[in-house]
Amino acid sequence: MEWSLAGVARSRGRRNVQGSRGFTYRLAAASAAKRTPPRNPKHNQDYWNYTSTQKSTNPPYLRSTKPASGEDAFFATTLDSSEHHVAFGVADGVGGWQDQGIDPSDFSHGLCGLMAGTAYLHSVEESGMLRPQALLQTAYDAVIANPRILAGGSTACLAVLDQDGTMESANLGDSAFLVFGPGKVAYKSEVQTHAFNTPFQMAKVPPKMMAQYAIFGGEGGGKHFSEVPRQAEVVKQRVKHGDVVVVATDGVWDNLSAQDALGIITRVMVEHKYWVNGDKETLLDAAHIAALPTSLSGSKEHEEYLPGLIATAVMREAKAAGLDRRRDGPFAKEVMAKYPGEGWEGGKPDDIAVVVCIAVDGNVKGGAQAAGGGGDEKPLKAKL
């Protein structure tokens, strides 16, 4: 599905809500299709960079394409071109639809494209802050109504952040997001599943197929799993200066634990001196984070851009772990615990999509800060 708002982008400038104050965001996405062999990542082929502060972007937002990420999809965008408001997320097409002759990527990529376009056109001043669950609902309704998307299903995990660093997320299924501070996992979302390897999922089931299920039944006594956006888990929390938010499909989390991901991010952050290993704890170089580029142009800037470095590092490690028959990741450990007779060993090859967002507080001047700096507010969960 090709849908571009490039013309809109050329006619709309960046709106600066609070000047240089308040939070802005630096983002990147990386992906790898299951059948794509491991390779050195290239910009605009395996990873894509984005900043909420770029004065003009063409195209105006990031969204995945099928050859690059297979059945997994992603998006990232500002809201109404505001540098202080962003939305981003992933969707994982349910592979079982292939048995029905349906391309699972149609649903997931269509969903992310619609979320990107809808969020980009949302005016915070006119309509208030965009809620991720409402964004998911709008895109889901459009997918259901789209005659070009015949059928399919998908999980989804997305977040919206504002100028105060408030992040609201909506997660339906077994994709997930984690928040990382200096040397720690600050938050990990919970997955939603019916049973092992059977996540909550939105679905588009044609009437003919529904009739066949009613007459002949299917797995689970004819029950066809089909959740809706209002069943997503909604969590609201506050990010801090330098926090790293990672949203990814199960192609990452089936092969990497939260501690694995922390190790990857720590290596990148320490190597590039954004985190400093102190005597007792890891510290954030607040000034270094504050100096992250507000716009990107040349190839060197893209290659050295911190969110892109993290996104590609996570993607590459998940890809390698999925292909390693001697490395038991979270999926393998769960199989061995629940079905010891299966004899599963090693990783789980899968499509991968990951989005990284780094929060930059315009009120922070610099200095080394501990992981707990700025107060530790607990996330608030709600089923809305």
C-alpha positions as CSV (number, residue, x, y, z in Angstrom):
1,M,0.0,0.0,0.0
2,E,1.6,3.3,-1.1
3,W,0.3,6.4,0.6
4,S,2.4,9.6,0.8
5,L,1.8,13.0,2.3
6,A,4.9,14.5,0.7
7,G,2.9,17.3,-0.9
8,V,1.4,18.1,2.5
9,A,4.8,18.1,4.0
10,R,6.1,20.7,1.6
11,S,3.2,23.0,2.4
12,R,3.4,22.7,6.2
13,G,6.2,24.0,8.3
14,R,7.3,22.8,11.7
15,R,5.3,24.4,14.5
16,N,7.3,25.1,17.6
17,V,5.0,24.9,20.6
18,Q,7.3,26.1,23.3
19,G,10.4,27.4,21.5
20,S,13.4,25.4,22.7
21,R,11.7,24.4,26.0
22,G,10.0,21.2,26.7
23,F,10.8,17.7,25.4
24,T,11.7,17.0,21.8
25,Y,12.5,13.5,20.4
26,R,15.1,11.7,18.3
27,L,13.9,8.6,16.6
28,A,15.0,5.8,14.3
29,A,13.6,2.5,13.0
30,A,15.2,-0.7,11.9
31,S,13.8,-3.8,10.3
32,A,14.8,-7.2,8.8
33,A,12.6,-9.6,7.0
34,K,12.8,-13.2,8.1
35,R,14.2,-14.3,4.7
36,T,16.7,-11.5,4.4
37,P,20.2,-12.8,5.2
38,P,22.3,-11.0,7.8
39,R,24.1,-8.0,6.3
40,N,25.7,-4.7,7.3
41,P,22.9,-2.3,7.7
42,K,22.4,0.5,5.2
43,H,20.6,3.8,5.7
44,N,17.2,3.8,4.0
45,Q,17.4,0.1,3.4
46,D,17.7,-1.5,6.8
47,Y,17.3,1.6,9.1
48,W,15.7,5.0,8.9
49,N,16.4,8.1,11.0
50,Y,13.9,10.8,12.1
51,T,13.9,13.8,14.4
52,S,10.9,15.7,15.7
53,T,13.0,18.9,15.3
54,Q,13.8,18.6,11.6
55,K,12.6,21.8,9.9
56,S,11.3,20.0,6.8
57,T,11.1,16.3,6.0
58,N,10.2,14.6,2.8
59,P,8.5,12.2,3.3
60,P,7.0,13.7,6.4
61,Y,7.1,10.5,8.5
62,L,8.6,7.1,8.7
63,R,6.7,4.0,7.7
64,S,7.8,0.5,6.7
65,T,7.7,-1.2,3.3
66,K,7.2,-4.9,2.7
67,P,10.5,-5.8,1.2
68,A,12.4,-4.4,4.1
69,S,10.5,-5.8,7.1
70,G,8.3,-8.7,5.8
71,E,5.1,-9.1,7.8
72,D,6.2,-6.7,10.5
73,A,5.6,-3.0,10.1
74,F,6.5,0.3,11.9
75,F,5.8,4.0,11.8
76,A,7.1,7.2,13.5
77,T,5.8,10.8,13.0
78,T,5.3,14.1,14.6
79,L,1.8,15.4,15.4
80,D,0.8,18.3,13.2
81,S,4.5,19.0,12.6
82,S,5.0,19.9,16.3
83,E,8.6,19.2,17.4
84,H,7.2,18.4,20.9
85,H,4.7,15.7,20.0
86,V,5.5,12.3,18.4
87,A,3.7,9.0,17.8
88,F,5.4,5.7,16.9
89,G,4.8,2.0,17.0
90,V,5.0,-1.4,15.4
91,A,2.5,-4.0,14.1
92,D,3.1,-7.7,13.5
93,G,1.1,-9.4,10.8
94,V,-0.3,-12.8,12.0
95,G,1.5,-15.4,9.9
96,G,-1.3,-18.0,10.2
97,W,-3.3,-16.1,7.6
98,Q,-0.9,-17.5,4.9
99,D,-2.8,-20.8,5.3
100,Q,-5.9,-19.0,4.0
101,G,-4.0,-17.6,1.0
102,I,-3.8,-14.1,2.6
103,D,-0.7,-12.0,2.7
104,P,-0.4,-11.1,6.5
105,S,1.7,-8.0,5.6
106,D,-1.3,-6.2,4.0
107,F,-2.9,-5.7,7.4
108,S,0.1,-4.8,9.4
109,H,1.6,-2.4,6.9
110,G,-1.8,-0.9,6.1
111,L,-2.4,-0.3,9.8
112,C,1.0,1.4,10.4
113,G,0.6,3.6,7.3
114,L,-2.8,4.7,8.4
115,M,-1.6,5.4,12.0
116,A,1.3,7.5,10.6
117,G,-0.9,9.6,8.3
118,T,-3.6,10.1,10.9
119,A,-1.2,11.1,13.6
120,Y,0.8,13.4,11.3
121,L,-2.4,15.3,10.5
122,H,-3.7,15.5,14.1
123,S,-3.8,19.1,15.5
124,V,-3.0,19.1,19.2
125,E,-4.1,22.7,19.5
126,E,-7.5,22.1,17.8
127,S,-8.3,18.5,19.0
128,G,-6.3,18.0,22.1
129,M,-3.6,15.4,22.7
130,L,-3.9,12.3,20.6
131,R,-4.6,9.1,22.5
132,P,-2.8,6.0,21.2
133,Q,-5.8,3.8,21.7
134,A,-7.9,6.2,19.6
135,L,-5.2,6.3,17.0
136,L,-5.2,2.5,16.8
137,Q,-9.0,2.5,16.6
138,T,-9.1,5.0,13.7
139,A,-6.5,3.0,11.7
140,Y,-8.2,-0.3,12.5
141,D,-11.6,1.0,11.3
142,A,-9.9,2.2,8.1
143,V,-8.3,-1.2,7.5
144,I,-11.6,-2.9,8.0
145,A,-13.3,-0.6,5.5
146,N,-10.5,-0.8,2.9
147,P,-11.5,-3.2,0.1
148,R,-7.9,-3.7,-1.0
149,I,-7.1,-5.4,2.3
150,L,-9.1,-8.6,1.9
151,A,-8.4,-10.1,5.3
152,G,-5.7,-10.6,7.9
153,G,-4.7,-9.9,11.4
154,S,-2.1,-8.1,13.4
155,T,-0.8,-7.2,16.9
156,A,0.1,-3.6,17.6
157,C,2.2,-1.6,20.1
158,L,2.4,2.2,19.9
159,A,3.1,5.3,22.0
160,V,2.4,9.0,21.9
161,L,4.7,11.5,23.7
162,D,4.1,15.2,24.4
163,Q,6.1,18.4,25.4
164,D,6.1,17.4,29.1
165,G,7.6,14.0,28.5
166,T,4.3,12.3,29.2
167,M,4.1,9.0,27.3
168,E,0.9,7.1,26.8
169,S,1.1,3.7,25.2
170,A,-1.4,1.1,23.9
171,N,-0.3,-2.5,23.5
172,L,-2.4,-5.3,22.0
173,G,-0.7,-8.7,21.6
174,D,2.9,-9.8,22.1
175,S,4.9,-6.9,20.7
176,A,6.2,-4.9,23.5
177,F,8.1,-1.7,24.6
178,L,10.8,-1.1,27.1
179,V,12.1,2.1,28.7
180,F,15.8,2.2,29.5
181,G,17.6,4.6,31.8
182,P,21.3,4.7,32.6
183,G,22.3,1.1,33.3
184,K,18.7,-0.1,34.0
185,V,15.4,-1.3,32.6
186,A,13.0,1.3,33.9
187,Y,9.9,-0.3,32.5
188,K,8.8,-3.3,30.5
189,S,5.3,-3.7,29.1
190,E,3.2,-6.8,29.5
191,V,2.1,-9.1,26.6
192,Q,-1.4,-10.2,26.0
193,T,-1.9,-13.8,25.0
194,H,-4.7,-16.4,24.9
195,A,-2.2,-19.2,25.2
196,F,1.4,-19.9,24.3
197,N,2.3,-18.3,21.0
198,T,-1.3,-17.2,20.5
199,P,-1.3,-13.4,21.1
200,F,-4.3,-11.0,21.2
201,Q,-4.8,-9.8,17.7
202,M,-7.0,-7.6,15.6
203,A,-8.4,-9.3,12.6
204,K,-10.4,-8.8,9.4
205,V,-12.5,-11.9,8.7
206,P,-14.5,-11.9,5.4
207,P,-18.2,-12.9,5.8
208,K,-17.6,-16.1,3.7
209,M,-14.8,-17.2,6.0
210,M,-16.9,-16.5,9.0
211,A,-19.7,-18.7,7.6
212,Q,-17.2,-21.5,7.0
213,Y,-16.0,-21.2,10.6
214,A,-19.6,-21.4,11.8
215,I,-20.4,-24.5,9.6
216,F,-17.2,-26.5,9.8
217,G,-15.5,-25.1,12.8
218,G,-11.7,-24.8,13.3
219,E,-9.1,-24.9,15.9
220,G,-10.4,-24.2,19.4
221,G,-13.9,-25.4,18.4
222,G,-14.4,-22.9,15.6
223,K,-13.3,-19.8,17.6
224,H,-11.5,-17.2,15.6
225,F,-9.4,-14.8,17.7
226,S,-10.3,-11.2,16.9
227,E,-9.7,-8.5,19.5
228,V,-10.4,-4.8,19.0
229,P,-8.3,-1.7,20.0
230,R,-10.3,-1.1,23.2
231,Q,-8.9,-4.3,24.6
232,A,-5.3,-2.9,24.3
233,E,-3.5,-2.3,27.6
234,V,-3.0,1.4,28.1
235,V,-0.2,2.7,30.3
236,K,0.7,6.3,31.1
237,Q,4.0,7.4,32.4
238,R,6.6,10.2,32.4
239,V,10.0,9.8,30.6
240,K,13.1,11.6,31.7
241,H,15.9,13.4,29.8
242,G,17.9,10.8,28.0
243,D,15.5,7.9,28.4
244,V,15.6,5.4,25.6
245,V,12.2,3.9,24.5
246,V,12.4,0.7,22.4
247,V,9.2,-0.6,20.7
248,A,9.6,-3.9,18.9
249,T,7.8,-6.9,17.5
250,D,8.2,-10.4,18.9
251,G,11.0,-11.1,16.4
252,V,13.1,-9.1,18.9
253,W,11.6,-10.2,22.2
254,D,11.4,-13.9,21.3
255,N,15.1,-13.9,20.9
256,L,16.3,-11.2,23.3
257,S,15.5,-10.7,27.0
258,A,15.1,-7.3,28.6
259,Q,18.6,-7.8,30.1
260,D,20.0,-8.7,26.7
261,A,18.6,-5.5,25.3
262,L,20.0,-3.5,28.2
263,G,23.4,-5.0,27.5
264,I,23.2,-4.0,23.8
265,I,22.0,-0.4,24.6
266,T,24.6,0.0,27.3
267,R,27.4,-0.9,24.9
268,V,26.3,1.7,22.4
269,M,25.6,4.4,25.0
270,V,29.0,3.9,26.8
271,E,31.0,3.6,23.6
272,H,29.7,6.9,22.4
273,K,29.9,8.5,25.9
274,Y,26.2,9.1,26.5
275,W,26.4,6.9,29.6
276,V,29.4,6.9,31.9
277,N,30.2,4.0,34.2
278,G,30.7,5.5,37.7
279,D,32.0,3.8,40.8
280,K,28.6,2.6,42.0
281,E,26.2,3.4,39.2
282,T,25.9,4.3,35.5
283,L,25.5,8.0,34.9
284,L,23.9,10.0,32.0
285,D,25.9,12.7,30.3
286,A,23.0,15.1,30.1
287,A,24.9,17.7,28.0
288,H,25.8,15.1,25.4
289,I,22.2,14.0,25.1
290,A,21.1,17.6,24.9
291,A,23.5,18.1,22.0
292,L,21.9,15.3,19.8
293,P,21.4,16.7,16.3
294,T,18.2,18.5,15.6
295,S,18.4,17.9,11.9
296,L,20.1,15.3,9.7
297,S,21.6,15.7,6.2
298,G,24.8,14.0,5.2
299,S,25.6,10.3,5.3
300,K,28.1,10.7,8.2
301,E,25.3,12.3,10.4
302,H,23.0,9.4,9.6
303,E,25.7,6.8,10.3
304,E,26.6,8.4,13.7
305,Y,23.0,9.2,14.8
306,L,22.4,7.6,18.2
307,P,18.9,6.3,17.8
308,G,19.9,4.7,14.5
309,L,22.9,3.1,16.2
310,I,20.7,1.6,18.9
311,A,18.0,0.5,16.5
312,T,20.4,-1.3,14.2
313,A,22.3,-2.9,17.1
314,V,19.1,-4.3,18.6
315,M,17.9,-5.5,15.2
316,R,21.2,-7.2,14.3
317,E,21.5,-8.9,17.6
318,A,17.9,-10.2,17.4
319,K,18.5,-11.4,13.9
320,A,21.7,-13.2,14.9
321,A,20.1,-14.8,18.0
322,G,17.2,-16.0,15.9
323,L,19.5,-17.8,13.6
324,D,21.7,-19.3,16.3
325,R,20.7,-22.9,17.0
326,R,22.9,-23.0,20.2
327,R,21.5,-19.8,21.8
328,D,18.3,-20.3,23.8
329,G,16.3,-17.1,23.9
330,P,13.1,-16.3,25.7
331,F,11.0,-18.3,23.2
332,A,13.1,-21.4,23.4
333,K,13.1,-21.3,27.2
334,E,9.3,-21.0,27.3
335,V,8.9,-23.9,24.9
336,M,11.2,-26.1,26.9
337,A,9.4,-25.2,30.1
338,K,5.9,-25.8,28.8
339,Y,6.5,-28.5,26.1
340,P,9.8,-30.3,27.2
341,G,9.1,-33.1,24.6
342,E,9.3,-30.7,21.7
343,G,13.1,-30.6,21.7
344,W,13.3,-27.0,20.6
345,E,16.8,-25.6,20.6
346,G,18.2,-22.2,19.7
347,G,16.6,-19.0,18.4
348,K,13.4,-18.3,16.5
349,P,13.9,-16.8,13.0
350,D,11.2,-14.2,12.4
351,D,10.6,-10.8,10.8
352,I,11.8,-7.9,12.9
353,A,10.7,-4.3,13.3
354,V,12.0,-1.9,16.0
355,V,11.6,1.8,16.7
356,V,13.8,3.7,19.1
357,C,12.9,7.1,20.6
358,I,15.2,9.2,22.8
359,A,13.7,11.9,25.0
360,V,15.5,15.3,25.0
361,D,14.4,17.8,27.7
362,G,15.0,21.4,26.5
363,N,15.2,22.6,30.1
364,V,18.3,20.4,30.8
365,K,21.6,22.2,30.5
366,G,24.1,19.4,31.2
367,G,26.0,17.5,33.9
368,A,26.2,13.9,34.9
369,Q,22.9,12.5,36.3
370,A,22.1,9.2,37.9
371,A,19.5,6.9,36.6
372,G,16.9,8.0,39.1
373,G,17.3,11.8,38.5
374,G,14.2,13.7,38.0
375,G,11.9,11.6,40.2
376,D,10.6,8.0,39.7
377,E,6.9,8.2,38.9
378,K,5.2,4.8,38.6
379,P,3.4,4.1,35.3
380,L,-0.4,4.2,35.5
381,K,-2.2,1.4,33.8
382,A,-5.8,1.5,32.5
383,K,-8.0,-0.5,30.3
384,L,-9.9,2.4,28.6
